[in-house]
Structure formats: C-alpha cells, structure tokens
Amino acid sequence: FQWSSPPEAIERFKSEEIWFPPPQFYELCRLCNFSSLAELQQFSSARALEGCERWMPVMLSAADGFIQLLPGDELYPEDPDYTGEKKIILSTDKKVEDLMKEGGIFHRIVIKGINNLAVYVNIQAKYKHINPLMIKCDNSDYSSRL
C-alpha cells in the first residue's frame, strides 16, 4: 500500500506502475479539482443534501478501442441496462478518433488500452457535483469540439 494524492496516483497509472479500473480513474480525475482534504470536505458537506444520480456506464466498442458512455453523453441510450441482464454492448466500425470528432456532447471515458484512458466531459454536472478534470493518458487531442 502507498498513499498518493490523486495527481500522483494518475501519474503512477500513466507510467503503468499501478492500475485501477475506469470508474476509479474518473473519480481520481474528479478529486484533482481539490487541493486539500479540507477543501474536499467543505465541497462534500455543501452539496450533501442535493442528491445523486444512478449511473450505469454503457460500453461502446469501436474499431480501435472502447468508450464508456455516461449519462448526458449524446450517445448514451435513453433506456440503459441498469441490471446487466440485457448485456447490451454497442458497437461500431468507426475509430474512436472519428467518434470524438463527430461528437459534440461528451460524458465519456475513452479506453484505448489497460493504462490508456481519457475522460471527456463538457456537460453540466447534476446535483451541484463537480466534473472531473479532463485527463488523458495518451497524446490524442479531441479538444477542438470541447
């Protein structure tokens, strides 16, 4: 075990020293908005009564990677499979880069490899939550539409 700040943990992830799944990468990117534990505690206390939203990522398989679609993304289905019983996986022959260039409303995690993730969010977070910082582990640039 090793204690790391969120930015340190992300750097260790990028250098393949450690690994964590996409939801934890997303949350670490959110934690990067806070410079101290006191600041995080103040934020969480202030929004504690606002509520929360149930999320179920929907996997989109592309020609050269995957995209985890999250609520609010333009490709997120209207009726997601919250239980996993339907085992729905969306797929396309398009490349991730093409999907990103065609899109405009993002709330997604792009997965190009086990340690190659990127978070893209340009929607307003609900319930006074805070969006993650858009951190990517590769050199791609899909910011032209963000």
Backbone as JSON Lines, residues from 0, in Angstrom:
{"i":0,"aa":"F","n":[0.83,-1.18,0.0],"ca":[0.0,0.0,0.0],"c":[0.87,1.24,0.0]}
{"i":1,"aa":"Q","n":[0.41,2.25,-0.69],"ca":[1.12,3.52,-0.72],"c":[0.1,4.64,-0.83]}
{"i":2,"aa":"W","n":[0.24,5.64,0.03],"ca":[-0.64,6.79,-0.02],"c":[-0.17,7.71,-1.14]}
{"i":3,"aa":"S","n":[-1.08,8.14,-1.98],"ca":[-0.76,9.05,-3.07],"c":[-1.87,10.07,-3.2]}
{"i":4,"aa":"S","n":[-1.5,11.26,-3.6],"ca":[-2.52,12.25,-3.94],"c":[-3.16,11.81,-5.26]}
{"i":5,"aa":"P","n":[-4.35,12.32,-5.58],"ca":[-4.95,11.94,-6.86],"c":[-4.03,12.21,-8.07]}
{"i":6,"aa":"P","n":[-3.39,13.39,-8.18],"ca":[-2.49,13.58,-9.33],"c":[-1.32,12.59,-9.35]}
{"i":7,"aa":"E","n":[-0.78,12.28,-8.18],"ca":[0.32,11.3,-8.11],"c":[-0.16,9.92,-8.54]}
{"i":8,"aa":"A","n":[-1.36,9.54,-8.09],"ca":[-1.9,8.22,-8.47],"c":[-2.11,8.14,-9.97]}
{"i":9,"aa":"I","n":[-2.6,9.22,-10.58],"ca":[-2.82,9.24,-12.03],"c":[-1.49,9.14,-12.77]}
{"i":10,"aa":"E","n":[-0.47,9.83,-12.29],"ca":[0.85,9.74,-12.91],"c":[1.42,8.32,-12.8]}
{"i":11,"aa":"R","n":[1.23,7.69,-11.67],"ca":[1.69,6.31,-11.49],"c":[0.9,5.37,-12.4]}
{"i":12,"aa":"F","n":[-0.37,5.65,-12.61],"ca":[-1.19,4.88,-13.52],"c":[-0.68,5.05,-14.96]}
{"i":13,"aa":"K","n":[-0.41,6.3,-15.36],"ca":[0.09,6.57,-16.71],"c":[1.41,5.85,-16.98]}
{"i":14,"aa":"S","n":[2.27,5.79,-15.96],"ca":[3.57,5.14,-16.14],"c":[3.5,3.63,-15.94]}
{"i":15,"aa":"E","n":[2.28,3.11,-15.76],"ca":[2.0,1.68,-15.61],"c":[2.59,1.06,-14.36]}
{"i":16,"aa":"E","n":[2.83,1.89,-13.33],"ca":[3.27,1.37,-12.03],"c":[2.1,0.74,-11.28]}
{"i":17,"aa":"I","n":[0.92,1.3,-11.47],"ca":[-0.28,0.79,-10.83],"c":[-1.4,0.76,-11.87]}
{"i":18,"aa":"W","n":[-2.49,0.11,-11.51],"ca":[-3.65,0.06,-12.39],"c":[-4.89,0.21,-11.53]}
{"i":19,"aa":"F","n":[-5.88,0.89,-12.06],"ca":[-7.21,0.92,-11.48],"c":[-8.23,1.01,-12.61]}
{"i":20,"aa":"P","n":[-9.42,0.49,-12.39],"ca":[-10.44,0.46,-13.45],"c":[-10.96,1.85,-13.78]}
{"i":21,"aa":"P","n":[-11.62,1.98,-14.95],"ca":[-12.1,3.28,-15.41],"c":[-12.93,4.07,-14.4]}
{"i":22,"aa":"P","n":[-13.84,3.45,-13.62],"ca":[-14.6,4.28,-12.67],"c":[-13.7,4.96,-11.63]}
{"i":23,"aa":"Q","n":[-12.66,4.27,-11.19],"ca":[-11.74,4.87,-10.21],"c":[-10.89,5.96,-10.87]}
{"i":24,"aa":"F","n":[-10.51,5.76,-12.14],"ca":[-9.79,6.8,-12.88],"c":[-10.65,8.06,-12.95]}
{"i":25,"aa":"Y","n":[-11.92,7.89,-13.27],"ca":[-12.87,9.0,-13.36],"c":[-12.93,9.74,-12.02]}
{"i":26,"aa":"E","n":[-13.08,8.99,-10.92],"ca":[-13.19,9.62,-9.61],"c":[-11.89,10.32,-9.21]}
{"i":27,"aa":"L","n":[-10.75,9.74,-9.53],"ca":[-9.48,10.41,-9.24],"c":[-9.37,11.72,-10.03]}
{"i":28,"aa":"C","n":[-9.88,11.72,-11.26],"ca":[-9.9,12.96,-12.05],"c":[-10.81,14.0,-11.4]}
{"i":29,"aa":"R","n":[-11.88,13.55,-10.77],"ca":[-12.75,14.49,-10.04],"c":[-12.04,15.03,-8.81]}
{"i":30,"aa":"L","n":[-11.34,14.15,-8.11],"ca":[-10.63,14.57,-6.9],"c":[-9.51,15.56,-7.2]}
{"i":31,"aa":"C","n":[-9.01,15.57,-8.43],"ca":[-7.95,16.51,-8.81],"c":[-8.43,17.97,-8.77]}
{"i":32,"aa":"N","n":[-9.73,18.19,-8.64],"ca":[-10.26,19.54,-8.52],"c":[-9.99,20.16,-7.15]}
{"i":33,"aa":"F","n":[-9.58,19.35,-6.2],"ca":[-9.41,19.82,-4.82],"c":[-7.94,19.77,-4.43]}
{"i":34,"aa":"S","n":[-7.47,20.85,-3.84],"ca":[-6.05,20.92,-3.47],"c":[-5.78,20.39,-2.07]}
{"i":35,"aa":"S","n":[-6.84,20.17,-1.3],"ca":[-6.65,19.66,0.06],"c":[-7.85,18.83,0.48]}
{"i":36,"aa":"L","n":[-7.63,18.03,1.51],"ca":[-8.72,17.23,2.06],"c":[-9.79,18.14,2.67]}
{"i":37,"aa":"A","n":[-9.36,19.24,3.27],"ca":[-10.31,20.19,3.85],"c":[-11.21,20.79,2.78]}
{"i":38,"aa":"E","n":[-10.64,21.11,1.62],"ca":[-11.43,21.65,0.51],"c":[-12.45,20.63,0.01]}
{"i":39,"aa":"L","n":[-12.04,19.36,-0.09],"ca":[-12.95,18.29,-0.49],"c":[-14.07,18.13,0.53]}
{"i":40,"aa":"Q","n":[-13.72,18.17,1.81],"ca":[-14.72,18.02,2.87],"c":[-15.71,19.16,2.83]}
{"i":41,"aa":"Q","n":[-15.24,20.36,2.59],"ca":[-16.13,21.53,2.5],"c":[-17.09,21.39,1.32]}
{"i":42,"aa":"F","n":[-16.56,20.95,0.17],"ca":[-17.4,20.74,-1.01],"c":[-18.45,19.67,-0.74]}
{"i":43,"aa":"S","n":[-18.03,18.54,-0.18],"ca":[-18.98,17.44,0.03],"c":[-20.04,17.8,1.07]}
{"i":44,"aa":"S","n":[-19.68,18.55,2.07],"ca":[-20.67,18.99,3.06],"c":[-21.68,19.95,2.44]}
{"i":45,"aa":"A","n":[-21.2,20.83,1.57],"ca":[-22.08,21.83,0.96],"c":[-23.09,21.21,0.0]}
{"i":46,"aa":"R","n":[-22.75,20.1,-0.65],"ca":[-23.65,19.52,-1.64],"c":[-24.29,18.22,-1.15]}
{"i":47,"aa":"A","n":[-24.09,17.85,0.09],"ca":[-24.55,16.57,0.62],"c":[-26.06,16.35,0.48]}
{"i":48,"aa":"L","n":[-26.84,17.38,0.62],"ca":[-28.29,17.23,0.58],"c":[-28.88,17.39,-0.82]}
{"i":49,"aa":"E","n":[-28.04,17.59,-1.82],"ca":[-28.51,17.83,-3.18],"c":[-29.03,16.58,-3.88]}
{"i":50,"aa":"G","n":[-28.56,15.42,-3.44],"ca":[-28.99,14.17,-4.07],"c":[-27.91,13.61,-4.98]}
{"i":51,"aa":"C","n":[-28.25,12.53,-5.61],"ca":[-27.3,11.88,-6.52],"c":[-28.09,11.17,-7.63]}
{"i":52,"aa":"E","n":[-27.34,10.73,-8.6],"ca":[-27.94,10.11,-9.78],"c":[-27.38,8.69,-9.93]}
{"i":53,"aa":"R","n":[-28.25,7.76,-10.3],"ca":[-27.8,6.4,-10.55],"c":[-27.18,6.35,-11.93]}
{"i":54,"aa":"W","n":[-25.98,5.81,-12.0],"ca":[-25.26,5.71,-13.27],"c":[-25.02,4.26,-13.63]}
{"i":55,"aa":"M","n":[-25.07,4.0,-14.89],"ca":[-24.63,2.72,-15.42],"c":[-23.9,3.02,-16.7]}
{"i":56,"aa":"P","n":[-22.57,2.84,-16.71],"ca":[-21.86,3.08,-17.96],"c":[-22.31,2.1,-19.03]}
{"i":57,"aa":"V","n":[-22.36,2.58,-20.26],"ca":[-22.71,1.75,-21.4],"c":[-21.49,1.67,-22.3]}
{"i":58,"aa":"M","n":[-21.06,0.45,-22.58],"ca":[-19.84,0.25,-23.36],"c":[-20.15,0.34,-24.85]}
{"i":59,"aa":"L","n":[-19.33,1.14,-25.53],"ca":[-19.38,1.25,-26.98],"c":[-18.07,0.72,-27.52]}
{"i":60,"aa":"S","n":[-18.13,-0.36,-28.27],"ca":[-16.94,-0.96,-28.86],"c":[-16.69,-0.32,-30.22]}
{"i":61,"aa":"A","n":[-15.5,0.29,-30.37],"ca":[-15.11,0.93,-31.63],"c":[-14.04,0.07,-32.3]}
{"i":62,"aa":"A","n":[-13.63,0.48,-33.49],"ca":[-12.66,-0.3,-34.27],"c":[-11.29,-0.39,-33.56]}
{"i":63,"aa":"D","n":[-10.94,0.64,-32.8],"ca":[-9.61,0.66,-32.18],"c":[-9.63,0.92,-30.68]}
{"i":64,"aa":"G","n":[-10.76,0.69,-30.03],"ca":[-10.84,0.89,-28.6],"c":[-12.27,0.83,-28.12]}
{"i":65,"aa":"F","n":[-12.49,1.34,-26.93],"ca":[-13.82,1.33,-26.32],"c":[-14.11,2.7,-25.75]}
{"i":66,"aa":"I","n":[-15.4,3.0,-25.63],"ca":[-15.83,4.21,-24.96],"c":[-16.89,3.82,-23.95]}
{"i":67,"aa":"Q","n":[-16.68,4.21,-22.7],"ca":[-17.71,4.05,-21.69],"c":[-18.55,5.32,-21.72]}
{"i":68,"aa":"L","n":[-19.78,5.18,-22.15],"ca":[-20.71,6.3,-22.23],"c":[-21.39,6.47,-20.88]}
{"i":69,"aa":"L","n":[-21.53,7.71,-20.45],"ca":[-22.14,8.02,-19.16],"c":[-23.34,8.93,-19.38]}
{"i":70,"aa":"P","n":[-24.24,9.03,-18.41],"ca":[-25.45,9.84,-18.58],"c":[-25.13,11.27,-19.02]}
{"i":71,"aa":"G","n":[-25.89,11.74,-20.01],"ca":[-25.7,13.08,-20.55],"c":[-24.93,13.08,-21.86]}
{"i":72,"aa":"D","n":[-24.17,12.02,-22.13],"ca":[-23.44,11.92,-23.39],"c":[-24.45,11.75,-24.52]}
{"i":73,"aa":"E","n":[-24.15,12.35,-25.67],"ca":[-25.1,12.28,-26.78],"c":[-25.34,10.86,-27.29]}
{"i":74,"aa":"L","n":[-24.41,9.93,-27.04],"ca":[-24.58,8.55,-27.48],"c":[-25.16,7.64,-26.4]}
{"i":75,"aa":"Y","n":[-25.37,8.18,-25.2],"ca":[-25.9,7.37,-24.1],"c":[-27.35,6.99,-24.4]}
{"i":76,"aa":"P","n":[-27.7,5.71,-24.27],"ca":[-29.07,5.29,-24.61],"c":[-30.12,5.86,-23.65]}
{"i":77,"aa":"E","n":[-31.34,6.03,-24.16],"ca":[-32.43,6.55,-23.34],"c":[-32.83,5.56,-22.25]}
{"i":78,"aa":"D","n":[-32.69,4.27,-22.53],"ca":[-33.09,3.24,-21.58],"c":[-31.9,2.31,-21.31]}
{"i":79,"aa":"P","n":[-30.95,2.73,-20.47],"ca":[-29.78,1.89,-20.22],"c":[-30.13,0.63,-19.43]}
{"i":80,"aa":"D","n":[-29.29,-0.36,-19.53],"ca":[-29.48,-1.64,-18.85],"c":[-28.89,-1.53,-17.44]}
{"i":81,"aa":"Y","n":[-29.71,-1.09,-16.48],"ca":[-29.23,-0.87,-15.11],"c":[-28.88,-2.16,-14.38]}
{"i":82,"aa":"T","n":[-29.45,-3.28,-14.77],"ca":[-29.23,-4.54,-14.05],"c":[-28.15,-5.41,-14.68]}
{"i":83,"aa":"G","n":[-27.81,-5.16,-15.93],"ca":[-26.83,-6.0,-16.62],"c":[-27.44,-7.25,-17.22]}
{"i":84,"aa":"E","n":[-28.74,-7.42,-17.08],"ca":[-29.4,-8.62,-17.58],"c":[-29.45,-8.67,-19.1]}
{"i":85,"aa":"K","n":[-29.56,-7.5,-19.73],"ca":[-29.67,-7.47,-21.19],"c":[-28.32,-7.64,-21.88]}
{"i":86,"aa":"K","n":[-27.24,-7.36,-21.14],"ca":[-25.87,-7.48,-21.66],"c":[-25.7,-6.74,-22.99]}
{"i":87,"aa":"I","n":[-26.16,-5.51,-23.01],"ca":[-26.09,-4.69,-24.21],"c":[-24.7,-4.08,-24.34]}
{"i":88,"aa":"I","n":[-24.07,-4.31,-25.47],"ca":[-22.82,-3.65,-25.82],"c":[-23.01,-3.05,-27.2]}
{"i":89,"aa":"L","n":[-22.88,-1.74,-27.28],"ca":[-23.0,-1.07,-28.57],"c":[-21.69,-1.25,-29.33]}
{"i":90,"aa":"S","n":[-21.75,-1.28,-30.65],"ca":[-20.52,-1.43,-31.43],"c":[-20.62,-0.63,-32.72]}
{"i":91,"aa":"T","n":[-19.45,-0.27,-33.23],"ca":[-19.35,0.47,-34.48],"c":[-18.04,0.11,-35.16]}
{"i":92,"aa":"D","n":[-17.99,0.28,-36.46],"ca":[-16.76,0.07,-37.21],"c":[-15.9,1.33,-37.23]}
{"i":93,"aa":"K","n":[-16.42,2.42,-36.7],"ca":[-15.67,3.68,-36.68],"c":[-14.55,3.62,-35.65]}
{"i":94,"aa":"K","n":[-13.52,4.44,-35.86],"ca":[-12.44,4.57,-34.89],"c":[-12.85,5.57,-33.81]}
{"i":95,"aa":"V","n":[-12.22,5.44,-32.65],"ca":[-12.51,6.34,-31.54],"c":[-12.31,7.79,-31.97]}
{"i":96,"aa":"E","n":[-11.24,8.08,-32.66],"ca":[-10.95,9.44,-33.11],"c":[-12.09,10.01,-33.94]}
{"i":97,"aa":"D","n":[-12.65,9.2,-34.84],"ca":[-13.77,9.66,-35.67],"c":[-15.01,9.93,-34.83]}
{"i":98,"aa":"L","n":[-15.28,9.06,-33.87],"ca":[-16.43,9.26,-32.98],"c":[-16.28,10.54,-32.17]}
{"i":99,"aa":"M","n":[-15.06,10.82,-31.75],"ca":[-14.81,12.03,-30.97],"c":[-14.95,13.28,-31.83]}
{"i":100,"aa":"K","n":[-14.47,13.22,-33.05],"ca":[-14.55,14.39,-33.93],"c":[-15.98,14.67,-34.37]}
{"i":101,"aa":"E","n":[-16.79,13.61,-34.51],"ca":[-18.18,13.77,-34.91],"c":[-19.06,14.26,-33.78]}
{"i":102,"aa":"G","n":[-18.65,13.99,-32.55],"ca":[-19.47,14.29,-31.39],"c":[-19.38,15.72,-30.92]}
{"i":103,"aa":"G","n":[-20.31,16.08,-30.05],"ca":[-20.32,17.42,-29.51],"c":[-20.66,17.48,-28.03]}
{"i":104,"aa":"I","n":[-21.43,16.5,-27.55],"ca":[-21.84,16.48,-26.14],"c":[-21.23,15.23,-25.51]}
{"i":105,"aa":"F","n":[-20.22,15.46,-24.66],"ca":[-19.44,14.34,-24.13],"c":[-19.6,14.17,-22.62]}
{"i":106,"aa":"H","n":[-19.74,12.94,-22.22],"ca":[-19.59,12.47,-20.85],"c":[-19.16,11.02,-20.99]}
{"i":107,"aa":"R","n":[-17.84,10.83,-21.16],"ca":[-17.35,9.5,-21.53],"c":[-15.92,9.27,-21.09]}
{"i":108,"aa":"I","n":[-15.6,8.0,-21.02],"ca":[-14.23,7.56,-20.76],"c":[-13.78,6.79,-21.99]}
{"i":109,"aa":"V","n":[-12.74,7.27,-22.64],"ca":[-12.19,6.59,-23.82],"c":[-11.12,5.62,-23.33]}
{"i":110,"aa":"I","n":[-11.23,4.38,-23.8],"ca":[-10.32,3.32,-23.38],"c":[-9.6,2.78,-24.61]}
{"i":111,"aa":"K","n":[-8.31,3.06,-24.69],"ca":[-7.52,2.55,-25.81],"c":[-6.58,1.44,-25.38]}
{"i":112,"aa":"G","n":[-6.43,1.23,-24.11],"ca":[-5.59,0.17,-23.56],"c":[-5.75,0.13,-22.06]}
{"i":113,"aa":"I","n":[-5.16,-0.86,-21.42],"ca":[-5.36,-1.06,-19.99],"c":[-4.9,0.15,-19.17]}
{"i":114,"aa":"N","n":[-3.86,0.84,-19.59],"ca":[-3.39,2.04,-18.9],"c":[-3.49,3.27,-19.81]}
{"i":115,"aa":"N","n":[-4.38,3.22,-20.76],"ca":[-4.54,4.31,-21.7],"c":[-6.0,4.76,-21.71]}
{"i":116,"aa":"L","n":[-6.34,5.61,-20.74],"ca":[-7.7,6.1,-20.57],"c":[-7.72,7.61,-20.74]}
{"i":117,"aa":"A","n":[-8.88,8.13,-21.08],"ca":[-9.07,9.58,-21.13],"c":[-10.51,9.89,-20.77]}
{"i":118,"aa":"V","n":[-10.7,10.92,-19.97],"ca":[-12.03,11.37,-19.58],"c":[-12.36,12.63,-20.36]}
{"i":119,"aa":"Y","n":[-13.54,12.64,-20.97],"ca":[-14.02,13.8,-21.73],"c":[-15.4,14.17,-21.22]}
{"i":120,"aa":"V","n":[-15.54,15.38,-20.7],"ca":[-16.81,15.85,-20.16],"c":[-16.99,17.31,-20.55]}
{"i":121,"aa":"N","n":[-18.12,17.61,-21.18],"ca":[-18.45,19.01,-21.44],"c":[-19.92,19.29,-21.13]}
{"i":122,"aa":"I","n":[-20.47,18.5,-20.22],"ca":[-21.85,18.72,-19.77],"c":[-21.81,19.3,-18.36]}
{"i":123,"aa":"Q","n":[-22.91,19.89,-17.95],"ca":[-23.03,20.41,-16.59],"c":[-23.37,19.23,-15.67]}
{"i":124,"aa":"A","n":[-22.59,19.07,-14.61],"ca":[-22.85,18.0,-13.65],"c":[-24.15,18.3,-12.9]}
{"i":125,"aa":"K","n":[-24.89,17.25,-12.61],"ca":[-26.15,17.41,-11.88],"c":[-25.89,17.44,-10.38]}
{"i":126,"aa":"Y","n":[-26.87,17.94,-9.65],"ca":[-26.88,17.94,-8.19],"c":[-25.68,18.65,-7.58]}
{"i":127,"aa":"K","n":[-25.22,19.7,-8.26],"ca":[-24.09,20.51,-7.8],"c":[-22.8,19.71,-7.64]}
{"i":128,"aa":"H","n":[-22.73,18.61,-8.36],"ca":[-21.48,17.83,-8.36],"c":[-20.44,18.58,-9.17]}
{"i":129,"aa":"I","n":[-19.24,18.07,-9.17],"ca":[-18.16,18.69,-9.91],"c":[-17.67,17.71,-10.97]}
{"i":130,"aa":"N","n":[-17.43,18.21,-12.16],"ca":[-16.94,17.35,-13.24],"c":[-15.48,16.99,-13.01]}
{"i":131,"aa":"P","n":[-15.07,15.87,-13.54],"ca":[-13.64,15.52,-13.45],"c":[-12.81,16.43,-14.34]}
{"i":132,"aa":"L","n":[-11.55,16.6,-13.96],"ca":[-10.64,17.25,-14.88],"c":[-10.46,16.32,-16.06]}
{"i":133,"aa":"M","n":[-10.35,16.85,-17.25],"ca":[-10.2,16.01,-18.43],"c":[-8.73,15.63,-18.59]}
{"i":134,"aa":"I","n":[-8.39,14.49,-18.04],"ca":[-7.03,13.99,-18.08],"c":[-6.99,12.81,-19.03]}
{"i":135,"aa":"K","n":[-5.96,12.77,-19.86],"ca":[-5.81,11.64,-20.77],"c":[-4.42,11.07,-20.64]}
{"i":136,"aa":"C","n":[-4.31,9.8,-20.94],"ca":[-3.05,9.08,-20.79],"c":[-2.33,8.88,-22.11]}
{"i":137,"aa":"D","n":[-2.82,9.5,-23.17],"ca":[-2.13,9.4,-24.46],"c":[-1.99,10.81,-25.03]}
{"i":138,"aa":"N","n":[-1.57,10.93,-26.25],"ca":[-1.34,12.24,-26.85],"c":[-2.46,12.71,-27.76]}
{"i":139,"aa":"S","n":[-3.61,12.03,-27.74],"ca":[-4.71,12.41,-28.62],"c":[-5.24,13.78,-28.22]}
{"i":140,"aa":"D","n":[-5.79,14.5,-29.19],"ca":[-6.34,15.81,-28.93],"c":[-7.73,15.9,-29.57]}
{"i":141,"aa":"Y","n":[-8.75,15.72,-28.76],"ca":[-10.11,15.82,-29.25],"c":[-10.76,17.1,-28.71]}
{"i":142,"aa":"S","n":[-9.93,18.06,-28.33],"ca":[-10.44,19.26,-27.66],"c":[-11.04,20.28,-28.62]}
{"i":143,"aa":"S","n":[-10.9,20.09,-29.91],"ca":[-11.38,21.09,-30.86],"c":[-12.89,21.29,-30.74]}
{"i":144,"aa":"R","n":[-13.63,20.29,-30.29],"ca":[-15.08,20.4,-30.17],"c":[-15.52,20.6,-28.71]}
{"i":145,"aa":"L","n":[-14.56,20.64,-27.78],"ca":[-14.94,20.71,-26.37],"c":[-15.2,22.13,-25.93]}
